[in-house]
Amino acid sequence: MTAASPSQHEFNEEELWEGPIPAHLARKRTGTKPQFLVAGLLLVGVIVALMIYGLTTATSYWLTVDEVYQRGDSLVSQRLRVNGVLVEGSEQWIAEEVTLRFKIQDEEDPGQQISIVFYGPRPDNFYRAASIIIEGELLPGGVIQADVLQLKCPSRYEEAPKDIVLRAVR
């Protein structure tokens, strides 16, 4: 073995496995470092802020076209979600501005109609939709500026028509 420096101490196997850790080998706990505490508090603050933001922006009323008419001006500038049926012939697609304008009507009362403006691409299956769900803000003129457009398409799992079997009579 080489000569040990004054700061090193030679131990035999029995000393290593028995008794307390020698003082010069034990690490001293210095406590929590301030940068980890600040980073942890910052992370918790960001998570809480995102939760509050998500809860406040996700709230919207789920209404029918008739209910929007009944509440009238009390819904202006509020975020709402409306379900209705496309009014035939009301679609205006302006490709240069990527703007879709259309009207929806109440399923039970077709006389009630609301104009919708949606800035975004027109869905391919727009005409086949069984109903339309829009989410957006009601503007003072009674028009809804939609930022979410969902289409409920007819189910492909509807019961198929029964096969008719014809037999020749002899």
Backbone as ProteinMPNN parsed JSONL, in Angstrom:
{"seq_chain_A": "MTAASPSQHEFNEEELWEGPIPAHLARKRTGTKPQFLVAGLLLVGVIVALMIYGLTTATSYWLTVDEVYQRGDSLVSQRLRVNGVLVEGSEQWIAEEVTLRFKIQDEEDPGQQISIVFYGPRPDNFYRAASIIIEGELLPGGVIQADVLQLKCPSRYEEAPKDIVLRAVR", "coords_chain_A": {"N_chain_A": [[0.839, -1.185, 0.0], [0.318, 2.255, -0.543], [1.667, 5.172, 0.94], [-0.466, 6.808, 3.153], [-2.169, 9.882, 2.882], [-2.256, 12.654, 5.189], [-4.941, 13.352, 5.517], [-6.399, 11.144, 4.954], [-7.644, 8.093, 6.235], [-6.905, 4.886, 7.227], [-8.943, 2.007, 7.13], [-9.939, -1.108, 8.418], [-11.86, -4.012, 7.354], [-13.703, -4.63, 9.385], [-14.07, -2.221, 10.76], [-15.388, -0.712, 8.828], [-17.945, -1.829, 8.585], [-19.122, -1.905, 11.053], [-20.521, -0.05, 13.739], [-20.976, 3.545, 14.115], [-20.982, 5.952, 11.396], [-17.916, 7.278, 10.526], [-16.941, 10.543, 11.528], [-15.531, 12.201, 9.734], [-16.304, 11.114, 7.305], [-19.034, 11.319, 7.117], [-21.777, 13.028, 5.682], [-22.731, 16.349, 6.016], [-25.855, 17.702, 6.696], [-27.143, 20.417, 5.101], [-29.532, 21.697, 4.897], [-32.423, 22.963, 3.074], [-31.787, 24.131, -0.117], [-31.939, 27.505, -1.206], [-32.513, 28.107, -3.94], [-33.858, 25.836, -4.889], [-36.151, 25.913, -3.344], [-37.356, 28.308, -4.225], [-37.762, 27.656, -6.927], [-39.565, 25.514, -6.649], [-41.782, 26.81, -5.422], [-42.41, 28.591, -7.472], [-43.169, 26.807, -9.496], [-45.469, 25.638, -8.328], [-47.059, 27.94, -8.199], [-47.417, 28.516, -10.96], [-48.897, 26.26, -11.755], [-51.249, 26.572, -10.219], [-52.168, 29.019, -11.286], [-52.68, 28.256, -13.964], [-54.75, 26.425, -13.535], [-56.782, 28.089, -12.491], [-57.152, 29.838, -14.672], [-58.027, 28.003, -16.635], [-60.447, 27.124, -15.5], [-61.985, 29.473, -15.441], [-62.167, 30.278, -18.132], [-63.354, 28.148, -19.343], [-65.978, 28.021, -18.679], [-69.22, 28.03, -19.849], [-72.51, 28.665, -21.039], [-74.92, 26.171, -21.773], [-77.15, 26.145, -24.219], [-80.298, 26.236, -25.986], [-81.507, 27.422, -29.18], [-83.945, 28.701, -28.796], [-83.824, 29.323, -26.052], [-81.781, 31.221, -26.046], [-83.046, 33.329, -27.362], [-85.074, 33.875, -25.464], [-83.633, 34.786, -23.219], [-82.312, 36.957, -24.236], [-80.803, 40.159, -24.26], [-79.361, 39.798, -21.925], [-77.401, 37.939, -22.223], [-75.433, 39.008, -23.789], [-72.078, 39.503, -24.7], [-71.243, 37.332, -23.254], [-69.856, 34.087, -22.856], [-71.088, 31.338, -24.582], [-72.705, 28.192, -25.343], [-74.357, 26.778, -27.991], [-76.915, 24.754, -29.324], [-78.238, 23.677, -32.362], [-80.046, 23.415, -35.511], [-78.979, 23.453, -38.877], [-80.034, 26.071, -40.975], [-81.464, 25.697, -44.032], [-79.935, 26.828, -47.013], [-78.776, 29.068, -45.89], [-76.065, 29.301, -45.697], [-73.021, 31.049, -46.156], [-70.064, 31.105, -47.625], [-66.965, 32.518, -47.505], [-64.183, 32.301, -49.077], [-61.773, 33.741, -49.421], [-61.512, 35.221, -47.084], [-61.655, 33.272, -45.251], [-64.067, 32.707, -43.9], [-67.074, 31.673, -42.488], [-70.455, 32.02, -42.673], [-73.628, 31.47, -41.322], [-76.93, 30.285, -40.437], [-78.618, 29.01, -37.584], [-81.318, 27.043, -36.361], [-83.892, 26.431, -33.942], [-84.57, 23.115, -32.838], [-87.154, 22.262, -32.115], [-88.733, 24.54, -32.557], [-88.777, 25.884, -35.471], [-88.986, 28.559, -36.256], [-87.4, 30.233, -34.752], [-84.283, 31.672, -35.164], [-80.743, 32.009, -35.302], [-77.969, 33.985, -36.216], [-74.704, 33.031, -37.208], [-71.21, 33.55, -37.091], [-68.259, 32.257, -38.19], [-64.837, 32.083, -38.046], [-62.737, 30.396, -39.814], [-61.778, 27.227, -41.31], [-64.186, 25.674, -43.489], [-66.05, 22.904, -42.552], [-65.936, 19.689, -44.147], [-68.154, 17.999, -44.088], [-70.374, 19.62, -43.662], [-72.986, 20.039, -44.657], [-74.23, 17.613, -44.174], [-74.697, 17.429, -41.49], [-76.473, 16.466, -38.597], [-77.113, 18.021, -36.421], [-75.825, 21.147, -35.131], [-73.303, 22.296, -33.032], [-72.272, 25.157, -31.554], [-69.771, 27.237, -30.134], [-69.121, 30.187, -28.531], [-69.093, 33.802, -28.447], [-71.788, 35.968, -27.722], [-72.644, 38.64, -29.66], [-73.469, 42.212, -29.545], [-75.358, 42.708, -31.651], [-76.881, 40.442, -31.839], [-75.702, 38.367, -33.13], [-73.744, 35.451, -33.103], [-70.383, 35.078, -32.507], [-68.53, 32.554, -33.325], [-66.036, 30.398, -32.053], [-65.622, 27.766, -31.823], [-66.738, 25.016, -33.582], [-68.822, 22.381, -33.852], [-69.957, 19.433, -35.33], [-72.726, 17.342, -35.36], [-73.043, 14.425, -36.741], [-75.183, 12.231, -38.628], [-75.648, 9.015, -37.299], [-73.724, 6.241, -38.287], [-74.353, 3.839, -37.416], [-76.984, 3.349, -37.318], [-80.013, 1.471, -37.442], [-80.099, -0.769, -40.095], [-82.061, -0.931, -43.08], [-84.422, -3.571, -43.373], [-83.811, -6.552, -45.194], [-85.543, -7.432, -48.103], [-86.991, -10.308, -49.184], [-87.72, -11.844, -52.127], [-89.624, -14.347, -53.63], [-89.995, -16.528, -56.283], [-93.11, -17.56, -57.682], [-94.535, -20.637, -58.421]], "CA_chain_A": [[0.0, 0.0, 0.0], [1.069, 3.512, -0.577], [1.548, 5.946, 2.175], [-1.711, 7.576, 3.192], [-2.011, 11.296, 3.19], [-2.736, 12.921, 6.545], [-6.388, 13.5, 5.585], [-7.001, 9.841, 4.773], [-7.518, 7.21, 7.37], [-7.066, 3.518, 6.767], [-9.884, 1.219, 7.909], [-10.048, -2.513, 8.037], [-13.243, -4.336, 7.035], [-14.555, -4.602, 10.571], [-14.404, -0.84, 11.077], [-16.311, -0.192, 7.831], [-19.281, -2.394, 8.704], [-19.638, -1.826, 12.408], [-20.483, 1.231, 14.42], [-21.458, 4.716, 13.385], [-20.149, 6.459, 10.31], [-16.91, 8.198, 11.061], [-17.299, 11.954, 11.364], [-14.952, 12.808, 8.539], [-16.949, 10.557, 6.121], [-20.471, 11.635, 7.124], [-22.154, 14.297, 5.052], [-23.499, 17.229, 6.886], [-27.055, 18.218, 6.045], [-27.087, 21.879, 5.169], [-30.879, 22.257, 4.768], [-32.921, 23.156, 1.721], [-31.125, 25.231, -0.817], [-32.947, 28.504, -1.556], [-32.926, 28.07, -5.344], [-34.849, 24.772, -5.038], [-37.378, 26.396, -2.714], [-37.938, 29.304, -5.129], [-38.232, 26.936, -8.119], [-40.758, 24.761, -6.256], [-42.889, 27.761, -5.246], [-42.747, 29.094, -8.795], [-43.894, 25.732, -10.176], [-46.797, 25.559, -7.722], [-47.777, 29.136, -8.628], [-47.807, 28.354, -12.363], [-49.96, 25.251, -11.807], [-52.473, 27.185, -9.685], [-52.618, 30.018, -12.264], [-53.263, 27.544, -15.099], [-56.035, 25.866, -13.105], [-57.751, 29.186, -12.399], [-57.415, 30.284, -16.037], [-58.823, 26.971, -17.287], [-61.8, 27.099, -14.954], [-62.726, 30.688, -15.784], [-62.428, 30.371, -19.568], [-64.107, 26.978, -19.811], [-67.384, 28.101, -18.311], [-70.114, 28.54, -20.871], [-73.871, 28.181, -20.905], [-75.391, 25.249, -22.804], [-78.494, 26.656, -24.495], [-80.913, 26.033, -27.293], [-81.764, 28.696, -29.871], [-85.101, 29.311, -28.133], [-83.384, 29.898, -24.771], [-81.013, 32.441, -26.341], [-84.058, 34.365, -27.628], [-85.777, 34.216, -24.226], [-82.753, 35.555, -22.323], [-82.053, 38.212, -24.936], [-79.609, 40.978, -24.056], [-78.617, 39.43, -20.708], [-76.301, 37.05, -22.61], [-74.471, 39.725, -24.625], [-70.679, 39.475, -24.245], [-70.972, 36.142, -22.453], [-69.506, 32.883, -23.603], [-72.166, 30.364, -24.516], [-72.695, 27.047, -26.252], [-75.726, 26.678, -28.523], [-77.182, 23.606, -30.183], [-79.322, 23.944, -33.29], [-80.046, 22.763, -36.816], [-78.63, 24.377, -39.963], [-81.121, 26.579, -41.811], [-81.101, 25.434, -45.427], [-79.737, 27.99, -47.869], [-78.256, 30.228, -45.154], [-74.602, 29.28, -45.65], [-72.242, 31.956, -46.994], [-68.654, 30.785, -47.441], [-66.076, 33.496, -48.135], [-62.901, 31.593, -49.034], [-60.651, 34.694, -49.307], [-61.423, 35.646, -45.683], [-61.828, 32.043, -44.469], [-65.186, 33.042, -43.029], [-68.299, 30.933, -42.732], [-71.638, 32.623, -42.054], [-74.805, 30.627, -41.49], [-77.942, 30.424, -39.392], [-79.134, 27.787, -37.003], [-82.664, 27.197, -35.82], [-84.251, 25.524, -32.865], [-85.089, 21.853, -33.362], [-88.599, 22.192, -31.904], [-89.385, 25.729, -33.091], [-87.947, 26.358, -36.589], [-89.107, 30.0, -36.461], [-86.317, 30.902, -34.022], [-83.015, 31.508, -35.868], [-79.618, 32.844, -34.849], [-76.875, 34.083, -37.18], [-73.408, 32.607, -36.683], [-70.017, 33.872, -37.873], [-67.152, 31.386, -37.781], [-63.614, 32.373, -38.784], [-61.96, 29.167, -39.889], [-62.124, 26.415, -42.479], [-65.513, 25.073, -43.526], [-65.973, 21.436, -42.466], [-66.362, 18.996, -45.366], [-69.465, 17.384, -43.91], [-71.224, 20.649, -43.092], [-74.38, 19.864, -45.079], [-74.783, 16.356, -43.676], [-74.805, 17.469, -40.03], [-77.815, 16.331, -38.016], [-77.238, 19.261, -35.655], [-74.582, 21.901, -35.029], [-73.015, 22.872, -31.723], [-71.289, 26.237, -31.676], [-69.352, 27.826, -28.869], [-68.556, 31.495, -28.799], [-69.592, 34.971, -27.708], [-72.941, 36.651, -28.311], [-72.34, 40.048, -29.918], [-74.638, 43.063, -29.326], [-76.345, 42.647, -32.727], [-77.586, 39.164, -31.824], [-74.919, 37.398, -33.891], [-72.762, 34.736, -32.274], [-69.067, 34.891, -33.111], [-68.142, 31.228, -32.854], [-64.654, 29.974, -32.208], [-65.67, 26.307, -31.854], [-67.842, 24.529, -34.402], [-68.881, 20.924, -33.817], [-71.063, 18.894, -36.102], [-73.232, 16.027, -34.987], [-73.441, 13.767, -37.979], [-76.047, 11.076, -38.406], [-74.876, 7.832, -36.933], [-73.648, 5.193, -39.292], [-74.749, 2.605, -36.762], [-78.435, 3.252, -37.26], [-80.495, 0.182, -37.913], [-80.199, -0.857, -41.548], [-83.373, -1.429, -43.497], [-84.488, -5.027, -43.48], [-83.769, -7.081, -46.56], [-86.804, -7.992, -48.586], [-86.716, -11.492, -49.98], [-88.795, -12.174, -53.071], [-89.541, -15.698, -54.149], [-90.835, -16.771, -57.461], [-94.242, -18.438, -57.444], [-94.649, -21.594, -59.529]], "C_chain_A": [[0.874, 1.235, 0.0], [0.843, 4.248, 0.717], [0.305, 6.82, 2.096], [-1.418, 9.027, 3.508], [-2.593, 11.551, 4.569], [-4.259, 13.032, 6.633], [-7.106, 12.163, 5.406], [-6.749, 8.988, 5.999], [-7.762, 5.802, 6.864], [-7.997, 2.781, 7.711], [-9.767, -0.231, 7.495], [-11.526, -2.806, 7.846], [-14.149, -4.246, 8.236], [-14.972, -3.171, 10.924], [-15.427, -0.26, 10.094], [-17.74, -0.649, 8.073], [-19.859, -2.3, 10.094], [-19.548, -0.409, 12.938], [-20.975, 2.364, 13.563], [-20.486, 5.126, 12.293], [-19.148, 7.433, 10.911], [-17.238, 9.646, 10.678], [-16.723, 12.562, 10.094], [-15.542, 12.238, 7.238], [-18.434, 10.93, 6.026], [-20.716, 12.976, 6.453], [-22.975, 15.094, 6.038], [-24.683, 17.764, 6.098], [-27.077, 19.733, 6.224], [-28.458, 22.51, 5.067], [-31.256, 22.414, 3.306], [-32.226, 24.35, 1.094], [-32.186, 26.215, -1.291], [-33.405, 28.446, -3.016], [-33.946, 26.955, -5.596], [-36.187, 25.193, -4.433], [-38.093, 27.392, -3.627], [-38.498, 28.613, -6.372], [-39.502, 26.145, -7.805], [-41.959, 25.665, -6.071], [-43.349, 28.338, -6.58], [-43.551, 28.057, -9.58], [-45.311, 25.585, -9.632], [-47.642, 26.762, -8.15], [-48.258, 29.04, -10.071], [-48.951, 27.352, -12.483], [-51.278, 25.835, -11.311], [-53.028, 28.212, -10.674], [-53.253, 29.353, -13.478], [-54.609, 26.92, -14.745], [-57.11, 26.944, -13.055], [-58.128, 29.685, -13.789], [-58.318, 29.281, -16.768], [-60.255, 26.948, -16.793], [-62.606, 28.325, -15.353], [-63.054, 30.776, -17.27], [-63.266, 29.212, -20.079], [-65.588, 27.06, -19.469], [-68.184, 28.705, -19.463], [-71.483, 27.92, -20.656], [-74.183, 27.23, -22.05], [-76.854, 25.592, -23.05], [-79.005, 26.168, -25.839], [-81.144, 27.408, -27.917], [-82.916, 29.434, -29.188], [-84.703, 29.967, -26.813], [-82.555, 31.164, -24.971], [-81.978, 33.589, -26.619], [-84.757, 34.802, -26.347], [-84.92, 35.068, -23.309], [-82.324, 36.876, -22.936], [-80.733, 38.864, -24.609], [-78.813, 40.61, -22.808], [-77.421, 38.527, -21.029], [-75.233, 37.74, -23.45], [-73.119, 39.762, -23.929], [-70.379, 38.304, -23.316], [-70.654, 34.975, -23.378], [-70.643, 31.878, -23.452], [-71.991, 29.277, -25.564], [-74.135, 26.806, -26.68], [-75.811, 25.482, -29.462], [-78.363, 23.943, -31.075], [-79.145, 23.179, -34.584], [-79.75, 23.822, -37.871], [-79.876, 24.773, -40.745], [-80.677, 26.414, -43.259], [-80.993, 26.735, -46.212], [-79.142, 29.197, -47.158], [-76.734, 30.304, -45.162], [-73.989, 30.268, -46.64], [-70.772, 31.691, -46.685], [-67.819, 31.775, -48.223], [-64.659, 32.935, -48.002], [-61.721, 32.541, -48.83], [-60.435, 35.116, -47.848], [-61.479, 34.464, -44.728], [-62.909, 32.273, -43.408], [-66.422, 32.268, -43.458], [-69.425, 31.604, -41.955], [-72.818, 31.708, -42.345], [-75.775, 30.9, -40.358], [-78.295, 29.044, -38.872], [-80.51, 28.08, -36.426], [-82.885, 26.161, -34.736], [-84.852, 24.25, -33.453], [-86.605, 21.766, -33.235], [-89.35, 23.36, -32.561], [-88.541, 26.307, -34.228], [-88.04, 27.854, -36.856], [-88.011, 30.789, -35.771], [-84.987, 30.612, -34.727], [-81.975, 32.466, -35.306], [-78.547, 32.819, -35.928], [-75.56, 33.768, -36.487], [-72.322, 33.069, -37.641], [-68.89, 33.025, -37.303], [-65.954, 31.69, -38.655], [-62.732, 31.135, -38.734], [-62.412, 28.355, -41.084], [-63.519, 25.806, -42.361], [-65.354, 23.556, -43.453], [-66.526, 20.793, -43.74], [-67.786, 18.474, -45.259], [-70.484, 18.356, -43.328], [-72.698, 20.432, -43.432], [-75.029, 18.616, -44.504], [-75.038, 16.369, -42.177], [-76.257, 17.335, -39.583], [-78.116, 17.543, -37.143], [-75.854, 19.88, -35.517], [-74.474, 22.459, -33.622], [-71.952, 23.94, -31.941], [-70.98, 26.757, -30.278], [-68.672, 29.14, -29.189], [-69.221, 32.57, -27.974], [-70.751, 35.612, -28.462], [-72.608, 38.134, -28.427], [-73.604, 40.884, -29.743], [-75.699, 43.002, -30.419], [-77.133, 41.348, -32.761], [-76.884, 38.086, -32.621], [-73.935, 36.732, -32.929], [-71.478, 34.595, -33.076], [-68.506, 33.603, -32.532], [-66.653, 31.004, -33.043], [-64.527, 28.456, -32.157], [-66.915, 25.91, -32.633], [-67.785, 23.009, -34.414], [-70.12, 20.467, -34.566], [-71.444, 17.532, -35.55], [-73.745, 15.39, -36.263], [-74.345, 12.588, -37.673], [-75.191, 9.842, -38.171], [-74.857, 6.829, -38.066], [-74.066, 3.857, -38.71], [-76.264, 2.506, -36.601], [-78.86, 1.921, -37.864], [-80.681, 0.218, -39.423], [-81.593, -1.35, -41.933], [-83.328, -2.947, -43.679], [-84.464, -5.43, -44.949], [-85.126, -7.678, -46.907], [-86.45, -9.156, -49.508], [-87.936, -11.775, -50.843], [-88.582, -13.586, -53.582], [-90.47, -15.841, -55.355], [-91.931, -17.771, -57.138], [-94.364, -19.383, -58.649], [-96.045, -21.901, -59.841]], "O_chain_A": [[2.007, 1.236, 0.481], [-0.078, 3.951, 1.477], [0.062, 7.487, 1.091], [-0.531, 9.346, 4.3], [-3.358, 10.726, 5.069], [-4.824, 12.828, 7.707], [-8.302, 12.065, 5.681], [-5.754, 9.157, 6.703], [-8.73, 5.558, 6.144], [-7.879, 2.897, 8.931], [-9.519, -0.53, 6.327], [-12.367, -1.956, 8.138], [-15.291, -3.808, 8.098], [-16.107, -2.942, 11.341], [-16.239, 0.585, 10.471], [-18.67, 0.103, 7.783], [-21.037, -2.608, 10.273], [-18.617, 0.333, 12.623], [-21.349, 2.162, 12.408], [-19.329, 4.705, 12.27], [-19.505, 8.301, 11.707], [-17.763, 9.901, 9.595], [-17.388, 13.37, 9.446], [-15.313, 12.805, 6.17], [-19.017, 10.855, 4.945], [-19.959, 13.93, 6.634], [-23.796, 14.56, 6.784], [-24.53, 18.225, 4.967], [-27.035, 20.25, 7.341], [-28.572, 23.733, 5.141], [-30.496, 22.042, 2.412], [-32.099, 25.418, 1.693], [-33.248, 25.786, -1.741], [-34.573, 28.711, -3.299], [-34.821, 27.119, -6.446], [-37.243, 24.855, -4.968], [-39.312, 27.322, -3.782], [-39.593, 28.949, -6.824], [-40.423, 26.114, -8.621], [-43.055, 25.326, -6.517], [-44.544, 28.55, -6.79], [-44.516, 28.409, -10.258], [-46.255, 25.425, -10.406], [-48.83, 26.605, -8.433], [-49.382, 29.438, -10.377], [-49.887, 27.583, -13.248], [-52.32, 25.61, -11.927], [-54.241, 28.268, -10.879], [-54.269, 29.837, -13.977], [-55.513, 26.892, -15.579], [-58.227, 26.731, -13.527], [-59.305, 29.929, -14.057], [-59.267, 29.678, -17.444], [-61.182, 26.771, -17.584], [-63.81, 28.213, -15.583], [-64.109, 31.293, -17.636], [-63.836, 29.304, -21.167], [-66.372, 26.233, -19.935], [-67.844, 29.77, -19.978], [-71.605, 26.8, -20.157], [-73.753, 27.461, -23.18], [-77.702, 25.358, -22.189], [-78.239, 25.744, -26.705], [-80.991, 28.433, -27.252], [-82.864, 30.653, -29.022], [-85.192, 31.05, -26.489], [-82.621, 32.081, -24.153], [-81.751, 34.708, -26.16], [-85.01, 35.993, -26.166], [-85.433, 35.991, -22.677], [-82.004, 37.818, -22.211], [-79.678, 38.232, -24.666], [-77.684, 41.075, -22.652], [-76.527, 38.367, -20.198], [-74.226, 37.12, -23.79], [-73.027, 40.017, -22.728], [-69.341, 38.301, -22.653], [-71.122, 34.9, -24.514], [-71.102, 31.601, -22.344], [-71.239, 29.422, -26.528], [-75.024, 26.65, -25.843], [-74.919, 25.231, -30.273], [-79.381, 24.443, -30.595], [-78.21, 22.392, -34.733], [-80.218, 24.956, -37.767], [-80.675, 23.919, -41.131], [-79.635, 26.933, -43.66], [-81.838, 27.623, -46.097], [-79.013, 30.258, -47.769], [-76.168, 31.284, -44.677], [-74.38, 30.321, -47.806], [-70.295, 32.019, -45.599], [-67.935, 31.873, -49.444], [-64.019, 33.071, -46.959], [-60.765, 32.19, -48.139], [-59.299, 35.341, -47.43], [-61.362, 34.644, -43.516], [-62.7, 32.067, -42.212], [-66.766, 32.218, -44.639], [-69.357, 31.738, -40.733], [-72.988, 31.23, -43.467], [-75.474, 31.655, -39.434], [-78.277, 28.054, -39.603], [-80.821, 29.211, -36.056], [-82.17, 25.165, -34.631], [-85.564, 24.304, -34.456], [-87.275, 21.258, -34.135], [-90.463, 23.188, -33.059], [-87.672, 27.142, -33.976], [-87.233, 28.378, -37.624], [-87.722, 31.916, -36.174], [-84.602, 29.452, -34.876], [-82.29, 33.582, -34.893], [-78.248, 31.766, -36.49], [-75.322, 34.171, -35.349], [-72.486, 32.992, -38.859], [-68.601, 33.065, -36.107], [-66.035, 31.572, -39.878], [-62.066, 30.869, -37.734], [-63.334, 28.755, -41.795], [-63.97, 25.467, -41.267], [-64.589, 22.984, -44.23], [-67.476, 21.301, -44.336], [-68.538, 18.504, -46.233], [-71.368, 17.946, -42.576], [-73.563, 20.622, -42.578], [-76.251, 18.563, -44.362], [-75.556, 15.388, -41.644], [-77.15, 17.997, -40.113], [-79.245, 18.035, -37.128], [-74.84, 19.223, -35.754], [-75.429, 23.023, -33.088], [-70.867, 23.657, -32.45], [-71.816, 26.718, -29.375], [-67.761, 29.198, -30.014], [-69.831, 32.297, -26.94], [-70.702, 35.778, -29.681], [-72.326, 38.8, -27.431], [-74.706, 40.337, -29.784], [-76.87, 43.235, -30.119], [-77.98, 41.171, -33.637], [-77.422, 36.99, -32.774], [-73.369, 37.384, -32.052], [-71.481, 34.06, -34.185], [-68.06, 33.569, -31.385], [-66.082, 31.376, -34.068], [-63.453, 27.913, -32.416], [-68.01, 26.409, -32.373], [-66.831, 22.417, -34.917], [-71.194, 21.056, -34.44], [-70.588, 16.682, -35.307], [-74.781, 15.792, -36.794], [-74.281, 12.012, -36.587], [-74.138, 9.669, -38.784], [-75.871, 6.602, -38.725], [-74.129, 2.855, -39.423], [-76.762, 1.678, -35.839], [-78.154, 1.333, -38.684], [-81.331, 1.113, -39.961], [-82.222, -2.1, -41.187], [-82.314, -3.512, -44.089], [-85.015, -4.751, -45.816], [-85.761, -8.343, -46.089], [-85.709, -9.0, -50.478], [-89.048, -11.925, -50.337], [-87.462, -13.964, -53.927], [-91.583, -15.315, -55.385], [-91.702, -18.727, -56.398], [-94.297, -18.928, -59.791], [-96.316, -22.689, -60.747]]}, "name": "protein", "num_of_chains": 1, "seq": "MTAASPSQHEFNEEELWEGPIPAHLARKRTGTKPQFLVAGLLLVGVIVALMIYGLTTATSYWLTVDEVYQRGDSLVSQRLRVNGVLVEGSEQWIAEEVTLRFKIQDEEDPGQQISIVFYGPRPDNFYRAASIIIEGELLPGGVIQADVLQLKCPSRYEEAPKDIVLRAVR"}
